[in-house]
Amino acid sequence: MKPGSKRVVVDASIACSAGTTQHPLSRSCRDFLECFLKVCHRLVMTFEVRQEWKKHRSRFSYSWLASMTARKKVEVCDPNPAVAMTEKLDRIHLTENQQAAIQKDAHLLEAALATDATVASLDEEARALLKALSKQWGRIRPIVWVNPAKPEDEGVSWLAAGAPADEERMLGFGTEGGT
């Protein structure tokens, strides 16, 4: 891996939304993926992430993934079972809805923790819940979470700058016991 490059888990929500239209969501996701292709970062793919991508990807993201694969910029990852989120989730008091939301994205967290602790996703509900949970769940505090559709996240600029692990992008930022 090149110095300064990051391994980033890209949620299928981005793959689904990236398209060729000028709709702001489509454009922001497309611009993010196009920048990703140009810079030296690598896409993290676990079995679960790949399955989600296959199910939800757009034509644009299908072509983008083929380009990433051809450039050998896809890193297949098999997260360590010792990092399994479900064990920890059983010890945290969550509502059924919270439990379901976390379970839905647990594979993103596992992949991030097994690589460079970086996730790109449109899911602001999951992000908010995980930020709140990071008080009790120290392991997820350093995970960087970026939403390319949020103008304040400046996803394209962030990628172009080397995808730094800025403290304010971490799930634990601003939480008691966090960063």
GUMAR-613690 format. One record per residue (C-alpha): x, y, z; residue in three letters. Coordinates in nm, 3 decimals. Layout:
// GUMAR-613690
PT,X,Y,Z,type
PT,X,Y,Z,ALA
...
***
This chain:
// GUMAR-613690
PT,X,Y,Z,type
PT,0.000,0.000,0.000,MET
PT,0.130,0.347,-0.088,LYS
PT,0.231,0.579,0.195,PRO
PT,-0.052,0.815,0.279,GLY
PT,-0.320,0.591,0.137,SER
PT,-0.609,0.468,0.349,LYS
PT,-0.825,0.163,0.339,ARG
PT,-1.184,0.285,0.345,VAL
PT,-1.504,0.087,0.391,VAL
PT,-1.763,0.234,0.153,VAL
PT,-2.121,0.151,0.245,ASP
PT,-2.362,0.027,-0.022,ALA
PT,-2.576,0.335,0.047,SER
PT,-2.317,0.529,-0.154,ILE
PT,-2.301,0.263,-0.426,ALA
PT,-2.679,0.278,-0.458,CYS
PT,-2.697,0.658,-0.472,SER
PT,-2.404,0.728,-0.706,ALA
PT,-2.542,0.782,-1.052,GLY
PT,-2.510,0.993,-1.362,THR
PT,-2.789,1.240,-1.285,THR
PT,-2.738,1.591,-1.155,GLN
PT,-2.948,1.525,-0.846,HIS
PT,-2.739,1.652,-0.551,PRO
PT,-2.723,1.312,-0.376,LEU
PT,-2.630,1.130,-0.695,SER
PT,-2.371,1.390,-0.786,ARG
PT,-2.208,1.404,-0.441,SER
PT,-2.175,1.023,-0.425,CYS
PT,-2.045,1.007,-0.782,ARG
PT,-1.791,1.284,-0.718,ASP
PT,-1.676,1.103,-0.404,PHE
PT,-1.626,0.774,-0.590,LEU
PT,-1.454,0.944,-0.884,GLU
PT,-1.210,1.114,-0.646,CYS
PT,-1.157,0.782,-0.468,PHE
PT,-1.059,0.626,-0.801,LEU
PT,-0.803,0.901,-0.872,LYS
PT,-0.627,0.905,-0.535,VAL
PT,-0.426,0.625,-0.380,CYS
PT,-0.684,0.495,-0.131,HIS
PT,-0.810,0.138,-0.133,ARG
PT,-1.165,0.008,-0.107,LEU
PT,-1.224,-0.245,0.171,VAL
PT,-1.451,-0.533,0.071,MET
PT,-1.568,-0.803,0.307,THR
PT,-1.807,-1.076,0.201,PHE
PT,-2.097,-0.884,0.362,GLU
PT,-2.002,-0.551,0.206,VAL
PT,-1.969,-0.714,-0.136,ARG
PT,-2.312,-0.877,-0.099,GLN
PT,-2.469,-0.541,-0.013,GLU
PT,-2.297,-0.378,-0.309,TRP
PT,-2.421,-0.649,-0.546,LYS
PT,-2.774,-0.601,-0.421,LYS
PT,-2.784,-0.219,-0.420,HIS
PT,-2.526,-0.082,-0.665,ARG
PT,-2.611,0.153,-0.948,SER
PT,-2.479,0.116,-1.302,ARG
PT,-2.227,0.388,-1.227,PHE
PT,-2.095,0.217,-0.912,SER
PT,-2.082,-0.119,-1.092,TYR
PT,-1.850,0.035,-1.351,SER
PT,-1.656,0.219,-1.079,TRP
PT,-1.598,-0.103,-0.885,LEU
PT,-1.474,-0.273,-1.203,ALA
PT,-1.226,0.013,-1.252,SER
PT,-1.112,-0.011,-0.889,MET
PT,-1.066,-0.386,-0.925,THR
PT,-0.870,-0.347,-1.251,ALA
PT,-0.637,-0.100,-1.076,ARG
PT,-0.591,-0.343,-0.787,LYS
PT,-0.739,-0.089,-0.545,LYS
PT,-0.980,-0.331,-0.376,VAL
PT,-0.865,-0.499,-0.058,GLU
PT,-1.054,-0.812,0.038,VAL
PT,-1.084,-0.830,0.413,CYS
PT,-1.198,-1.108,0.641,ASP
PT,-1.245,-0.940,0.981,PRO
PT,-1.114,-1.119,1.284,ASN
PT,-1.400,-1.300,1.458,PRO
PT,-1.256,-1.177,1.789,ALA
PT,-1.372,-0.830,1.688,VAL
PT,-1.730,-0.953,1.649,ALA
PT,-1.975,-0.679,1.730,MET
PT,-2.258,-0.904,1.839,THR
PT,-2.083,-1.009,2.161,GLU
PT,-2.040,-0.649,2.269,LYS
PT,-2.391,-0.553,2.162,LEU
PT,-2.533,-0.811,2.400,ASP
PT,-2.371,-0.627,2.691,ARG
PT,-2.498,-0.281,2.598,ILE
PT,-2.858,-0.194,2.684,HIS
PT,-3.028,-0.108,2.357,LEU
PT,-3.385,-0.089,2.238,THR
PT,-3.490,-0.343,1.978,GLU
PT,-3.480,-0.073,1.709,ASN
PT,-3.129,0.035,1.813,GLN
PT,-3.013,-0.327,1.818,GLN
PT,-3.150,-0.381,1.467,ALA
PT,-2.988,-0.061,1.337,ALA
PT,-2.648,-0.157,1.477,ILE
PT,-2.674,-0.515,1.352,GLN
PT,-2.749,-0.380,1.004,LYS
PT,-2.417,-0.193,0.999,ASP
PT,-2.202,-0.415,1.223,ALA
PT,-2.015,-0.549,0.920,HIS
PT,-1.901,-0.193,0.836,LEU
PT,-1.761,-0.150,1.186,LEU
PT,-1.591,-0.490,1.180,GLU
PT,-1.426,-0.413,0.845,ALA
PT,-1.320,-0.067,0.963,ALA
PT,-1.166,-0.205,1.282,LEU
PT,-0.979,-0.470,1.083,ALA
PT,-0.826,-0.206,0.853,THR
PT,-0.781,0.172,0.891,ASP
PT,-1.090,0.253,1.101,ALA
PT,-1.255,0.455,0.824,THR
PT,-1.614,0.435,0.697,VAL
PT,-1.792,0.633,0.425,ALA
PT,-2.170,0.607,0.451,SER
PT,-2.486,0.811,0.396,LEU
PT,-2.648,0.665,0.709,ASP
PT,-2.671,0.956,0.952,GLU
PT,-2.907,0.767,1.181,GLU
PT,-2.647,0.494,1.233,ALA
PT,-2.374,0.754,1.275,ARG
PT,-2.569,0.936,1.549,ALA
PT,-2.649,0.612,1.730,LEU
PT,-2.288,0.494,1.711,LEU
PT,-2.162,0.830,1.837,LYS
PT,-2.392,0.796,2.138,ALA
PT,-2.288,0.435,2.195,LEU
PT,-1.918,0.518,2.175,SER
PT,-1.940,0.641,2.536,LYS
PT,-1.992,0.280,2.647,GLN
PT,-1.816,0.111,2.357,TRP
PT,-1.463,0.249,2.351,GLY
PT,-1.350,0.026,2.066,ARG
PT,-1.553,0.224,1.810,ILE
PT,-1.445,0.572,1.927,ARG
PT,-1.155,0.609,1.678,PRO
PT,-1.361,0.507,1.374,ILE
PT,-1.374,0.794,1.125,VAL
PT,-1.719,0.830,0.965,TRP
PT,-1.765,1.048,0.657,VAL
PT,-2.085,1.120,0.466,ASN
PT,-2.010,1.243,0.111,PRO
PT,-2.359,1.392,0.084,ALA
PT,-2.312,1.620,0.387,LYS
PT,-2.153,1.943,0.265,PRO
PT,-1.987,2.001,0.604,GLU
PT,-1.809,1.662,0.580,ASP
PT,-1.640,1.778,0.258,GLU
PT,-1.594,1.417,0.146,GLY
PT,-1.410,1.486,-0.179,VAL
PT,-1.170,1.735,-0.018,SER
PT,-1.115,1.496,0.271,TRP
PT,-1.026,1.211,0.033,LEU
PT,-0.797,1.433,-0.174,ALA
PT,-0.619,1.544,0.145,ALA
PT,-0.532,1.184,0.230,GLY
PT,-0.845,1.088,0.427,ALA
PT,-0.698,1.209,0.756,PRO
PT,-0.828,1.071,1.084,ALA
PT,-0.949,1.412,1.198,ASP
PT,-1.065,1.402,1.555,GLU
PT,-1.399,1.568,1.476,GLU
PT,-1.482,1.292,1.225,ARG
PT,-1.436,1.015,1.482,MET
PT,-1.737,0.847,1.638,LEU
PT,-1.599,0.922,1.984,GLY
PT,-1.543,1.293,1.923,PHE
PT,-1.711,1.507,2.185,GLY
PT,-1.827,1.212,2.393,THR
PT,-1.732,1.163,2.755,GLU
PT,-1.431,0.936,2.758,GLY
PT,-1.391,0.993,2.383,GLY
PT,-1.142,1.202,2.194,THR
***
